[in-house]
Amino acid sequence: CSACAPNSVTTTTITPEDLVLRAPIDGKFTTMRSIGDIVEAGDVLGSFGEIKVTAKAKGVVRGLLHDGTFVRNGTKIGDLDPTCQVERCFAISEKASAIGKGVLEAADFLSFQKD
């Protein structure tokens, strides 16, 4: 962009684990965000009492546990999509579609096996 200074671009590597939110302890999760919210690295997404759960990367909140849910340490409580495309939060992914198709084909196959 014309407003950027020369050689001012920095890159960071985002790992898949940076996009997964996990419970830091056993406890009741209190959410402070909603699916579709765009967050920056360091933003608070929720808490377990005094312990904050923060985003490790910029992204859109794609999944998030319901407020007040009790979970165990290490349990996945949400995830981020680094593309920041909010519409992707409310669409069926190619992976989910492929899984659904496979289940439908298996159910169809099994229904003919009963005859």
C-alpha positions as CSV (number, residue, x, y, z in Angstrom):
1,C,0.0,0.0,0.0
2,S,1.2,3.5,-0.6
3,A,1.0,4.4,3.1
4,C,3.4,1.6,4.0
5,A,7.1,2.5,4.5
6,P,9.6,0.6,2.4
7,N,10.8,-2.7,3.9
8,S,8.2,-2.3,6.8
9,V,6.5,-5.6,6.1
10,T,7.0,-8.3,8.7
11,T,5.7,-11.8,8.5
12,T,4.8,-14.2,11.2
13,T,4.2,-17.9,11.1
14,I,0.9,-19.1,12.4
15,T,0.8,-22.7,13.4
16,P,-2.5,-24.7,13.4
17,E,-2.3,-24.9,17.2
18,D,-2.3,-21.1,17.3
19,L,-5.8,-21.2,15.8
20,V,-7.2,-23.7,18.4
21,L,-8.4,-22.4,21.8
22,R,-8.0,-24.8,24.7
23,A,-9.1,-24.7,28.3
24,P,-6.0,-23.9,30.5
25,I,-7.6,-25.5,33.6
26,D,-10.7,-27.5,34.6
27,G,-13.6,-25.1,35.1
28,K,-16.5,-23.1,33.9
29,F,-15.9,-21.1,30.7
30,T,-17.2,-17.6,30.4
31,T,-17.2,-16.3,26.9
32,M,-16.5,-12.6,26.0
33,R,-16.8,-13.0,22.2
34,S,-19.2,-14.4,19.6
35,I,-18.8,-16.5,16.4
36,G,-18.0,-14.1,13.6
37,D,-16.0,-11.6,15.8
38,I,-12.6,-10.6,14.3
39,V,-9.9,-10.6,16.9
40,E,-6.2,-9.6,17.1
41,A,-3.5,-11.6,18.8
42,G,-3.7,-11.0,22.5
43,D,-7.5,-10.2,22.6
44,V,-9.4,-11.8,25.4
45,L,-11.9,-14.3,24.1
46,G,-13.2,-15.6,27.5
47,S,-12.1,-16.7,30.9
48,F,-12.0,-19.4,33.6
49,G,-12.5,-17.3,36.6
50,E,-9.5,-15.0,36.8
51,I,-7.6,-16.9,34.1
52,K,-8.0,-15.2,30.6
53,V,-8.1,-17.1,27.3
54,T,-6.5,-15.0,24.6
55,A,-6.1,-15.3,20.9
56,K,-2.6,-16.3,19.8
57,A,-3.2,-15.0,16.3
58,K,-5.4,-12.6,14.3
59,G,-8.5,-14.2,12.9
60,V,-12.3,-14.5,13.0
61,V,-13.9,-16.6,15.8
62,R,-15.1,-19.6,13.9
63,G,-16.2,-21.8,16.8
64,L,-16.6,-21.0,20.5
65,L,-18.0,-23.0,23.4
66,H,-21.3,-21.9,25.0
67,D,-21.0,-19.5,28.0
68,G,-21.2,-21.4,31.3
69,T,-20.0,-24.8,30.0
70,F,-17.8,-26.8,32.4
71,V,-14.7,-28.4,30.7
72,R,-11.5,-30.2,31.6
73,N,-8.0,-28.8,31.2
74,G,-6.9,-29.1,27.5
75,T,-10.4,-29.4,26.0
76,K,-10.9,-27.5,22.8
77,I,-13.1,-24.5,23.5
78,G,-13.0,-22.8,20.1
79,D,-11.0,-21.9,17.0
80,L,-10.0,-19.1,14.8
81,D,-9.9,-18.7,11.0
82,P,-6.9,-16.7,9.9
83,T,-8.6,-15.5,6.7
84,C,-10.9,-13.2,8.7
85,Q,-13.7,-14.0,6.2
86,V,-16.7,-13.8,8.5
87,E,-19.0,-15.6,5.9
88,R,-16.9,-18.7,6.3
89,C,-18.1,-19.1,9.9
90,F,-21.7,-19.7,8.6
91,A,-21.1,-21.9,5.6
92,I,-20.5,-25.6,5.1
93,S,-16.9,-26.3,4.5
94,E,-15.7,-28.6,1.8
95,K,-14.5,-31.1,4.5
96,A,-17.8,-31.1,6.2
97,S,-19.6,-31.6,2.9
98,A,-17.4,-34.5,2.0
99,I,-18.0,-36.2,5.4
100,G,-21.7,-35.7,5.1
101,K,-21.7,-37.2,1.6
102,G,-19.7,-40.2,2.8
103,V,-22.2,-40.8,5.7
104,L,-25.1,-40.5,3.3
105,E,-23.6,-43.0,0.9
106,A,-22.8,-45.4,3.7
107,A,-26.4,-45.2,5.1
108,D,-27.8,-45.7,1.6
109,F,-25.5,-48.8,1.1
110,L,-26.6,-50.3,4.4
111,S,-30.3,-49.7,3.8
112,F,-30.0,-51.9,0.7
113,Q,-28.2,-54.6,2.7
114,K,-31.3,-55.2,4.9
115,D,-33.4,-56.3,1.9
